[in-house]
Amino acid sequence: PMTAATRSTDLFDRWSATYDSPTLQRLTYRPIHDAVLRRIDGSSPSTVLDLGCGTGQMTRRLRDRVPDATVIGLDLSTGMLAEATDRLTTHDGRTPSLVRADAMRLPLADGSIDLVVCTESFHWYPSQADALQELARVLGPRGQLLIASIATVTDVGHRLLRRATSARGQTIRALPPLRLRGLVTQAGFDVVCQRRVPRPGPLAWPVLTDARVPGRAT
């Protein structure tokens, strides 16, 4: 039978063919990627996870920014990963480290990751709390988590958007910033920064949340 997870994967498999439209990337994703990269300036992680890596746009920029690190791109969509494989291999000739997996069940060892970047995919996760518990598990004792996700302004907006998208079979959970902060904190992280990321368009700007595993200097 067609499950919610199957419908979601099918959506992104179809979307992968047009996801790299220059206009879409420039207006929608580039501002978010730029904001995330500014938050890791000066850090030197050994292992980086690009969670919900899509076609590898951000994965490629992470490999350029931290060339000595092992950068892993993870996504559930085979279509997205096929595009990412082409992009990353063509870009620098290295074999890309790409994994097909569910964000709620990461095939990674405890404490094996120094930095997790999650851009524009968190609002699609059926259980955001479970995903955060997994991220808390795989991040090391000085780990950093950067989530950039669309976010409504109020709980009312969140409920209306969730209801409208659920009716179409693809639920969006665009938590307001305070709700998102609470969820991240409940998973055991310290939130050190949270702000809107400006970008063109009439919709609410996405929110960038910078959280750390307790014990890391800020």
Accessible surface in RSA format (square Angstrom, percent):
REM  Atomic radii and reference values for relative SASA: ProtOr
REM  Chains: A
REM  Algorithm: Lee & Richards
REM  Probe-radius: 1.40
REM  Slices: 20
REM RES _ NUM      All-atoms   Total-Side   Main-Chain    Non-polar    All polar
REM                ABS   REL    ABS   REL    ABS   REL    ABS   REL    ABS   REL
RES PRO A   1   170.73 124.4 117.35 107.0  53.38 194.1 137.83 113.8  32.91 204.5
RES MET A   2   112.51  58.3  83.95  55.6  28.56  68.0  86.83  73.8  25.68  34.0
RES THR A   3    66.91  47.6  61.23  62.1   5.68  13.5  62.41  83.8   4.50   6.8
RES ALA A   4    60.77  55.9  52.29  80.7   8.48  19.3  52.63  74.1   8.14  21.6
RES ALA A   5    51.16  47.0  45.53  70.3   5.63  12.8  49.19  69.3   1.97   5.2
RES THR A   6    56.23  40.0  51.70  52.4   4.53  10.8  35.39  47.5  20.84  31.5
RES ARG A   7    88.41  37.1  85.77  43.7   2.65   6.3  35.57  48.6  52.85  32.0
RES SER A   8    27.88  23.6  27.88  37.2   0.00   0.0  15.84  33.7  12.04  16.9
RES THR A   9    18.50  13.2  15.78  16.0   2.72   6.5  14.73  19.8   3.77   5.7
RES ASP A  10    47.92  33.6  46.63  46.4   1.29   3.0  11.65  27.4  36.27  36.2
RES LEU A  11    42.07  23.4  42.03  30.1   0.04   0.1  42.03  29.5   0.04   0.1
RES PHE A  12    34.20  17.1  34.20  21.2   0.00   0.0  34.20  20.7   0.00   0.0
RES ASP A  13    44.25  31.0  34.48  34.3   9.77  23.1  18.89  44.5  25.36  25.3
RES ARG A  14   159.22  66.9 140.25  71.5  18.97  45.2  80.76 110.4  78.46  47.6
RES TRP A  15    72.94  29.3  66.89  32.4   6.06  14.2  61.17  32.6  11.77  19.1
RES SER A  16     9.63   8.1   7.48  10.0   2.15   4.9   0.00   0.0   9.63  13.5
RES ALA A  17    85.68  78.8  51.15  78.9  34.52  78.5  55.11  77.6  30.57  81.0
RES THR A  18    90.27  64.2  83.11  84.3   7.15  17.0  75.03 100.8  15.23  23.0
RES TYR A  19    28.68  13.4  28.68  16.3   0.00   0.0   7.97   6.0  20.71  25.5
RES ASP A  20    40.00  28.0  26.57  26.4  13.43  31.8  22.86  53.8  17.14  17.1
RES SER A  21    43.68  36.9  34.99  46.7   8.69  20.0  26.46  56.4  17.22  24.1
RES PRO A  22   112.25  81.8 103.19  94.1   9.06  32.9 109.83  90.7   2.41  15.0
RES THR A  23    73.65  52.4  72.90  73.9   0.75   1.8  41.22  55.4  32.43  49.0
RES LEU A  24    51.19  28.5  45.96  32.9   5.24  13.2  50.51  35.5   0.69   1.9
RES GLN A  25    21.13  11.8  21.04  15.4   0.08   0.2  17.24  36.7   3.89   2.9
RES ARG A  26   146.80  61.6 137.95  70.3   8.84  21.1  66.49  90.9  80.30  48.7
RES LEU A  27    61.02  34.0  60.54  43.3   0.48   1.2  60.67  42.6   0.35   0.9
RES THR A  28    32.69  23.2  31.78  32.2   0.91   2.2  15.26  20.5  17.43  26.3
RES TYR A  29    11.18   5.2  11.18   6.4   0.00   0.0   2.30   1.7   8.87  10.9
RES ARG A  30   118.77  49.9 117.47  59.9   1.30   3.1  32.49  44.4  86.28  52.3
RES PRO A  31    28.48  20.8  21.02  19.2   7.46  27.1  27.13  22.4   1.35   8.4
RES ILE A  32     0.20   0.1   0.20   0.1   0.00   0.0   0.20   0.1   0.00   0.0
RES HIS A  33    14.48   7.9  14.48  10.1   0.00   0.0   4.88   5.0   9.61  11.2
RES ASP A  34    41.43  29.0  39.06  38.9   2.37   5.6  11.24  26.5  30.18  30.1
RES ALA A  35     0.14   0.1   0.09   0.1   0.05   0.1   0.09   0.1   0.05   0.1
RES VAL A  36     0.10   0.1   0.10   0.1   0.00   0.0   0.10   0.1   0.00   0.0
RES LEU A  37     4.04   2.3   4.04   2.9   0.00   0.0   4.04   2.8   0.00   0.0
RES ARG A  38   140.35  58.9 125.81  64.1  14.54  34.6  64.20  87.7  76.15  46.2
RES ARG A  39    80.53  33.8  64.24  32.7  16.29  38.8  11.93  16.3  68.60  41.6
RES ILE A  40     2.79   1.6   0.05   0.0   2.74   6.6   0.32   0.2   2.48   6.7
RES ASP A  41    89.25  62.5  63.48  63.2  25.77  60.9  29.94  70.5  59.31  59.1
RES GLY A  42    89.66 110.6   0.00   N/A  89.66 110.6  43.99 120.7  45.67 102.3
RES SER A  43    32.27  27.3  11.48  15.3  20.79  47.9  18.84  40.1  13.43  18.8
RES SER A  44   104.47  88.3  77.46 103.4  27.01  62.2  46.61  99.3  57.86  81.1
RES PRO A  45    19.53  14.2   5.41   4.9  14.12  51.3  12.20  10.1   7.33  45.6
RES SER A  46    75.48  63.8  66.36  88.6   9.13  21.0  33.03  70.3  42.45  59.5
RES THR A  47    33.67  23.9  33.67  34.1   0.00   0.0  32.41  43.5   1.26   1.9
RES VAL A  48     0.00   0.0   0.00   0.0   0.00   0.0   0.00   0.0   0.00   0.0
RES LEU A  49     0.00   0.0   0.00   0.0   0.00   0.0   0.00   0.0   0.00   0.0
RES ASP A  50     0.71   0.5   0.71   0.7   0.00   0.0   0.00   0.0   0.71   0.7
RES LEU A  51     0.62   0.3   0.62   0.4   0.00   0.0   0.62   0.4   0.00   0.0
RES GLY A  52    18.21  22.5   0.00   N/A  18.21  22.5   7.57  20.8  10.64  23.8
RES CYS A  53     9.68   7.3   0.00   0.0   9.68  22.7   1.81   4.6   7.87   8.5
RES GLY A  54     6.30   7.8   0.00   N/A   6.30   7.8   6.30  17.3   0.00   0.0
RES THR A  55     0.66   0.5   0.21   0.2   0.45   1.1   0.00   0.0   0.66   1.0
RES GLY A  56     0.00   0.0   0.00   N/A   0.00   0.0   0.00   0.0   0.00   0.0
RES GLN A  57    31.31  17.5  30.27  22.1   1.04   2.5   5.23  11.1  26.08  19.8
RES MET A  58     4.24   2.2   3.40   2.3   0.84   2.0   3.40   2.9   0.84   1.1
RES THR A  59     1.00   0.7   1.00   1.0   0.00   0.0   1.00   1.3   0.00   0.0
RES ARG A  60    75.50  31.7  75.50  38.5   0.00   0.0   1.78   2.4  73.72  44.7
RES ARG A  61    46.42  19.5  43.57  22.2   2.85   6.8  19.05  26.0  27.37  16.6
RES LEU A  62     0.00   0.0   0.00   0.0   0.00   0.0   0.00   0.0   0.00   0.0
RES ARG A  63    12.40   5.2  10.32   5.3   2.08   4.9   5.51   7.5   6.89   4.2
RES ASP A  64    83.93  58.8  60.73  60.4  23.20  54.9  31.05  73.1  52.88  52.7
RES ARG A  65    99.53  41.8  79.01  40.3  20.52  48.9  31.76  43.4  67.77  41.1
RES VAL A  66    14.56   9.6  11.04  10.0   3.53   8.5  14.42  12.5   0.14   0.4
RES PRO A  67    84.18  61.3  71.61  65.3  12.57  45.7  72.01  59.4  12.17  75.6
RES ASP A  68   148.27 103.9 112.41 111.9  35.86  84.8  42.10  99.1 106.18 105.9
RES ALA A  69    10.14   9.3   0.21   0.3   9.93  22.6   1.15   1.6   8.98  23.8
RES THR A  70    72.21  51.4  66.02  66.9   6.19  14.8  35.29  47.4  36.92  55.8
RES VAL A  71     6.80   4.5   0.21   0.2   6.59  15.9   0.21   0.2   6.59  17.9
RES ILE A  72    23.99  13.6  23.99  17.9   0.00   0.0  23.99  17.3   0.00   0.0
RES GLY A  73     0.00   0.0   0.00   N/A   0.00   0.0   0.00   0.0   0.00   0.0
RES LEU A  74     2.06   1.1   2.06   1.5   0.00   0.0   2.06   1.4   0.00   0.0
RES ASP A  75    18.72  13.1  16.41  16.3   2.31   5.5   3.09   7.3  15.64  15.6
RES LEU A  76    56.55  31.5  53.24  38.1   3.30   8.3  53.24  37.4   3.30   8.9
RES SER A  77     1.69   1.4   1.46   2.0   0.23   0.5   1.46   3.1   0.23   0.3
RES THR A  78    72.98  51.9  67.56  68.5   5.42  12.9  50.13  67.3  22.85  34.5
RES GLY A  79    17.94  22.1   0.00   N/A  17.94  22.1  16.78  46.0   1.16   2.6
RES MET A  80     2.67   1.4   2.67   1.8   0.00   0.0   2.67   2.3   0.00   0.0
RES LEU A  81    18.50  10.3  18.23  13.0   0.27   0.7  18.50  13.0   0.00   0.0
RES ALA A  82    58.16  53.5  47.86  73.9  10.30  23.4  56.02  78.9   2.14   5.7
RES GLU A  83    64.01  36.8  62.03  46.9   1.98   4.7   1.08   2.1  62.93  51.4
RES ALA A  84     0.00   0.0   0.00   0.0   0.00   0.0   0.00   0.0   0.00   0.0
RES THR A  85    58.38  41.5  58.38  59.2   0.00   0.0  44.78  60.1  13.61  20.6
RES ASP A  86    94.02  65.9  90.02  89.6   4.00   9.4  27.79  65.4  66.23  66.0
RES ARG A  87    48.24  20.3  36.73  18.7  11.51  27.4  14.18  19.4  34.06  20.6
RES LEU A  88     1.02   0.6   1.02   0.7   0.00   0.0   1.02   0.7   0.00   0.0
RES THR A  89    60.71  43.2  57.38  58.2   3.33   7.9  54.11  72.7   6.61  10.0
RES THR A  90   119.34  84.9  89.83  91.1  29.50  70.3  74.84 100.5  44.49  67.3
RES HIS A  91    72.39  39.6  40.26  28.0  32.13  82.2  36.88  38.0  35.51  41.3
RES ASP A  92    58.14  40.7  24.75  24.6  33.39  78.9  34.18  80.5  23.95  23.9
RES GLY A  93    61.48  75.8   0.00   N/A  61.48  75.8  30.89  84.8  30.59  68.5
RES ARG A  94   102.53  43.0  96.34  49.1   6.19  14.7  65.90  90.1  36.63  22.2
RES THR A  95   121.41  86.4 100.93 102.3  20.48  48.8  66.61  89.5  54.80  82.8
RES PRO A  96    21.11  15.4   8.75   8.0  12.36  44.9   8.75   7.2  12.36  76.8
RES SER A  97    48.71  41.2  38.84  51.8   9.87  22.7  18.39  39.2  30.32  42.5
RES LEU A  98    40.54  22.6  10.62   7.6  29.92  75.2  10.79   7.6  29.76  80.1
RES VAL A  99    45.87  30.2  42.19  38.2   3.67   8.9  45.87  39.9   0.00   0.0
RES ARG A 100   128.43  53.9 100.78  51.4  27.65  65.8  31.46  43.0  96.97  58.8
RES ALA A 101    13.81  12.7   5.37   8.3   8.44  19.2  12.65  17.8   1.16   3.1
RES ASP A 102    24.27  17.0  20.85  20.8   3.42   8.1   8.19  19.3  16.08  16.0
RES ALA A 103     8.52   7.8   4.05   6.3   4.47  10.2   4.05   5.7   4.47  11.8
RES MET A 104    30.98  16.0  20.94  13.9  10.04  23.9  20.94  17.8  10.04  13.3
RES ARG A 105   168.14  70.6 155.37  79.2  12.77  30.4  73.71 100.7  94.42  57.2
RES LEU A 106     9.03   5.0   0.00   0.0   9.03  22.7   0.10   0.1   8.93  24.0
RES PRO A 107    81.25  59.2  43.67  39.8  37.58 136.6  60.03  49.6  21.22 131.9
RES LEU A 108    29.60  16.5  18.19  13.0  11.41  28.7  23.62  16.6   5.98  16.1
RES ALA A 109    70.11  64.5  53.46  82.5  16.65  37.9  63.38  89.3   6.73  17.8
RES ASP A 110   104.73  73.4  82.04  81.7  22.69  53.6  31.42  73.9  73.31  73.1
RES GLY A 111    39.14  48.3   0.00   N/A  39.14  48.3  14.88  40.8  24.26  54.3
RES SER A 112    42.86  36.2  24.32  32.5  18.54  42.7  34.26  73.0   8.60  12.0
RES ILE A 113     2.61   1.5   2.45   1.8   0.17   0.4   2.47   1.8   0.14   0.4
RES ASP A 114    50.22  35.2  49.15  48.9   1.07   2.5  11.53  27.1  38.69  38.6
RES LEU A 115     2.58   1.4   2.58   1.8   0.00   0.0   2.58   1.8   0.00   0.0
RES VAL A 116     0.00   0.0   0.00   0.0   0.00   0.0   0.00   0.0   0.00   0.0
RES VAL A 117     0.00   0.0   0.00   0.0   0.00   0.0   0.00   0.0   0.00   0.0
RES CYS A 118     0.01   0.0   0.01   0.0   0.00   0.0   0.00   0.0   0.01   0.0
RES THR A 119    11.14   7.9   5.66   5.7   5.48  13.1   0.02   0.0  11.12  16.8
RES GLU A 120    22.29  12.8  11.46   8.7  10.83  25.8   2.91   5.6  19.38  15.8
RES SER A 121    14.07  11.9  13.98  18.7   0.09   0.2  14.07  30.0   0.00   0.0
RES PHE A 122     1.95   1.0   1.95   1.2   0.00   0.0   1.95   1.2   0.00   0.0
RES HIS A 123     7.48   4.1   7.48   5.2   0.00   0.0   0.00   0.0   7.48   8.7
RES TRP A 124    46.24  18.6  36.52  17.7   9.72  22.8  33.29  17.7  12.95  21.0
RES TYR A 125    21.11   9.9  21.02  12.0   0.09   0.2  20.37  15.3   0.74   0.9
RES PRO A 126    78.49  57.2  62.31  56.8  16.18  58.8  62.39  51.5  16.09 100.0
RES SER A 127    36.57  30.9  31.28  41.7   5.28  12.2  26.33  56.1  10.24  14.3
RES GLN A 128    12.34   6.9   8.43   6.2   3.91   9.3   1.74   3.7  10.60   8.0
RES ALA A 129    47.74  43.9  43.75  67.5   3.99   9.1  45.42  64.0   2.32   6.1
RES ASP A 130    75.48  52.9  73.39  73.1   2.08   4.9  10.48  24.7  65.00  64.8
RES ALA A 131     0.00   0.0   0.00   0.0   0.00   0.0   0.00   0.0   0.00   0.0
RES LEU A 132     0.73   0.4   0.73   0.5   0.00   0.0   0.73   0.5   0.00   0.0
RES GLN A 133    97.73  54.7  92.67  67.7   5.07  12.1  37.35  79.5  60.38  45.8
RES GLU A 134    28.73  16.5  28.61  21.6   0.12   0.3   7.34  14.2  21.39  17.5
RES LEU A 135     0.02   0.0   0.02   0.0   0.00   0.0   0.02   0.0   0.00   0.0
RES ALA A 136    34.89  32.1  18.72  28.9  16.17  36.8  19.41  27.3  15.49  41.0
RES ARG A 137    78.43  32.9  63.56  32.4  14.87  35.4  56.13  76.7  22.30  13.5
RES VAL A 138     0.00   0.0   0.00   0.0   0.00   0.0   0.00   0.0   0.00   0.0
RES LEU A 139     7.99   4.4   0.00   0.0   7.99  20.1   0.00   0.0   7.99  21.5
RES GLY A 140     4.30   5.3   0.00   N/A   4.30   5.3   4.30  11.8   0.00   0.0
RES PRO A 141   108.85  79.3 100.88  92.0   7.97  29.0 105.98  87.5   2.87  17.8
RES ARG A 142   147.23  61.8 140.41  71.6   6.82  16.2  62.85  85.9  84.38  51.1
RES GLY A 143     0.34   0.4   0.00   N/A   0.34   0.4   0.10   0.3   0.24   0.5
RES GLN A 144     3.08   1.7   3.08   2.2   0.00   0.0   0.03   0.1   3.04   2.3
RES LEU A 145     0.76   0.4   0.76   0.5   0.00   0.0   0.76   0.5   0.00   0.0
RES LEU A 146     0.00   0.0   0.00   0.0   0.00   0.0   0.00   0.0   0.00   0.0
RES ILE A 147     0.48   0.3   0.48   0.4   0.00   0.0   0.48   0.3   0.00   0.0
RES ALA A 148     0.08   0.1   0.08   0.1   0.00   0.0   0.08   0.1   0.00   0.0
RES SER A 149     3.25   2.7   3.25   4.3   0.00   0.0   0.91   1.9   2.34   3.3
RES ILE A 150    37.82  21.5  36.19  27.0   1.63   3.9  36.19  26.1   1.63   4.4
RES ALA A 151     2.88   2.6   0.41   0.6   2.46   5.6   1.50   2.1   1.38   3.7
RES THR A 152    19.08  13.6  17.66  17.9   1.41   3.4  19.08  25.6   0.00   0.0
RES VAL A 153   110.89  73.0  92.29  83.5  18.61  44.8  92.50  80.4  18.40  49.9
RES THR A 154    69.95  49.8  65.29  66.2   4.66  11.1  59.79  80.3  10.16  15.4
RES ASP A 155    55.92  39.2  51.30  51.1   4.63  10.9  12.66  29.8  43.26  43.1
RES VAL A 156    83.96  55.2  83.85  75.9   0.10   0.2  83.86  72.9   0.09   0.3
RES GLY A 157    23.58  29.1   0.00   N/A  23.58  29.1  21.13  58.0   2.46   5.5
RES HIS A 158     6.75   3.7   6.75   4.7   0.00   0.0   6.15   6.3   0.60   0.7
RES ARG A 159   123.77  52.0 120.15  61.2   3.62   8.6  52.35  71.6  71.42  43.3
RES LEU A 160    99.43  55.4  95.42  68.3   4.01  10.1  95.76  67.3   3.67   9.9
RES LEU A 161    55.16  30.7  50.84  36.4   4.31  10.8  54.58  38.3   0.57   1.5
RES ARG A 162   100.87  42.4 100.87  51.4   0.00   0.0  17.57  24.0  83.30  50.5
RES ARG A 163   155.55  65.3 147.61  75.2   7.94  18.9  72.23  98.7  83.31  50.5
RES ALA A 164    49.20  45.2  38.21  59.0  10.99  25.0  47.31  66.6   1.89   5.0
RES THR A 165     4.02   2.9   3.77   3.8   0.26   0.6   4.02   5.4   0.00   0.0
RES SER A 166    52.39  44.3  35.60  47.5  16.79  38.7  29.60  63.0  22.78  31.9
RES ALA A 167    93.86  86.3  47.96  74.0  45.90 104.4  61.48  86.6  32.39  85.8
RES ARG A 168   178.68  75.0 146.02  74.4  32.66  77.8  74.02 101.2 104.67  63.4
RES GLY A 169    21.69  26.7   0.00   N/A  21.69  26.7  16.51  45.3   5.18  11.6
RES GLN A 170    35.01  19.6  32.01  23.4   3.00   7.1  22.90  48.7  12.11   9.2
RES THR A 171    29.40  20.9  21.06  21.4   8.34  19.9   4.86   6.5  24.54  37.1
RES ILE A 172    25.14  14.3  25.14  18.7   0.00   0.0  25.14  18.1   0.00   0.0
RES ARG A 173    38.43  16.1  37.67  19.2   0.76   1.8   6.30   8.6  32.12  19.5
RES ALA A 174     1.21   1.1   1.10   1.7   0.11   0.3   1.21   1.7   0.00   0.0
RES LEU A 175    13.68   7.6  10.57   7.6   3.11   7.8  10.57   7.4   3.11   8.4
RES PRO A 176     7.94   5.8   7.94   7.2   0.00   0.0   7.94   6.6   0.00   0.0
RES PRO A 177    35.08  25.6  35.08  32.0   0.00   0.0  35.08  29.0   0.00   0.0
RES LEU A 178   143.44  79.9 137.13  98.1   6.32  15.9 138.74  97.4   4.71  12.7
RES ARG A 179   111.00  46.6 101.93  52.0   9.08  21.6  41.60  56.9  69.40  42.1
RES LEU A 180     3.37   1.9   3.37   2.4   0.00   0.0   3.37   2.4   0.00   0.0
RES ARG A 181    85.28  35.8  85.28  43.5   0.00   0.0  25.07  34.3  60.21  36.5
RES GLY A 182    27.19  33.5   0.00   N/A  27.19  33.5  26.72  73.3   0.47   1.0
RES LEU A 183    38.32  21.3  35.44  25.4   2.89   7.3  35.56  25.0   2.76   7.4
RES VAL A 184     0.01   0.0   0.01   0.0   0.00   0.0   0.01   0.0   0.00   0.0
RES THR A 185    72.76  51.7  65.31  66.2   7.45  17.8  57.75  77.6  15.01  22.7
RES GLN A 186   142.03  79.4 109.94  80.3  32.10  76.4  47.30 100.7  94.74  71.9
RES ALA A 187    10.87  10.0   1.55   2.4   9.33  21.2   2.73   3.8   8.14  21.6
RES GLY A 188    42.06  51.9   0.00   N/A  42.06  51.9  35.09  96.3   6.97  15.6
RES PHE A 189     4.51   2.3   1.68   1.0   2.84   7.4   1.68   1.0   2.84   8.1
RES ASP A 190    74.28  52.0  70.51  70.2   3.77   8.9  21.68  51.0  52.61  52.5
RES VAL A 191    24.98  16.4   1.46   1.3  23.52  56.7   1.46   1.3  23.52  63.8
RES VAL A 192    55.19  36.3  18.17  16.5  37.02  89.2  25.84  22.5  29.34  79.6
RES CYS A 193    29.34  22.2  22.89  25.5   6.45  15.2  10.46  26.5  18.88  20.4
RES GLN A 194    39.89  22.3  10.74   7.8  29.15  69.4   3.66   7.8  36.22  27.5
RES ARG A 195    92.55  38.9  83.79  42.7   8.76  20.9  55.05  75.2  37.51  22.7
RES ARG A 196    66.22  27.8  56.70  28.9   9.52  22.7  41.69  57.0  24.53  14.9
RES VAL A 197     3.20   2.1   3.20   2.9   0.00   0.0   3.20   2.8   0.00   0.0
RES PRO A 198    71.65  52.2  63.67  58.0   7.98  29.0  63.73  52.6   7.92  49.2
RES ARG A 199    33.40  14.0  22.89  11.7  10.51  25.0   9.35  12.8  24.04  14.6
RES PRO A 200    81.71  59.6  55.49  50.6  26.22  95.3  67.91  56.1  13.81  85.8
RES GLY A 201    52.43  64.7   0.00   N/A  52.43  64.7  26.80  73.5  25.63  57.4
RES PRO A 202   139.76 101.9  97.62  89.0  42.13 153.2 110.18  91.0  29.58 183.8
RES LEU A 203   143.87  80.1 134.14  96.0   9.73  24.5 136.42  95.8   7.44  20.0
RES ALA A 204    45.37  41.7  21.46  33.1  23.90  54.4  33.20  46.8  12.17  32.2
RES TRP A 205   111.09  44.6 106.61  51.6   4.48  10.5  99.48  53.0  11.61  18.8
RES PRO A 206     0.00   0.0   0.00   0.0   0.00   0.0   0.00   0.0   0.00   0.0
RES VAL A 207     1.07   0.7   1.07   1.0   0.00   0.0   1.07   0.9   0.00   0.0
RES LEU A 208     1.08   0.6   0.94   0.7   0.14   0.3   0.94   0.7   0.14   0.4
RES THR A 209     1.12   0.8   0.83   0.8   0.28   0.7   0.83   1.1   0.28   0.4
RES ASP A 210     0.34   0.2   0.33   0.3   0.02   0.0   0.33   0.8   0.02   0.0
RES ALA A 211     0.28   0.3   0.28   0.4   0.00   0.0   0.28   0.4   0.00   0.0
RES ARG A 212    22.02   9.2  22.02  11.2   0.00   0.0   2.12   2.9  19.91  12.1
RES VAL A 213    26.55  17.5  26.18  23.7   0.37   0.9  26.32  22.9   0.23   0.6
RES PRO A 214    72.58  52.9  58.37  53.2  14.20  51.6  59.30  49.0  13.28  82.5
RES GLY A 215    72.58  89.5   0.00   N/A  72.58  89.5  40.33 110.7  32.25  72.2
RES ARG A 216    55.00  23.1  43.07  22.0  11.93  28.4   1.80   2.5  53.20  32.2
RES ALA A 217    77.49  71.2  58.34  90.0  19.15  43.6  68.50  96.5   8.99  23.8
RES THR A 218   127.16  90.4  55.13  55.9  72.03 171.7  45.50  61.1  81.66 123.5
END  Absolute sums over single chains surface
CHAIN  1 A    10187.4       8067.3       2120.1       5964.0       4223.4
END  Absolute sums over all chains
TOTAL         10187.4       8067.3       2120.1       5964.0       4223.4
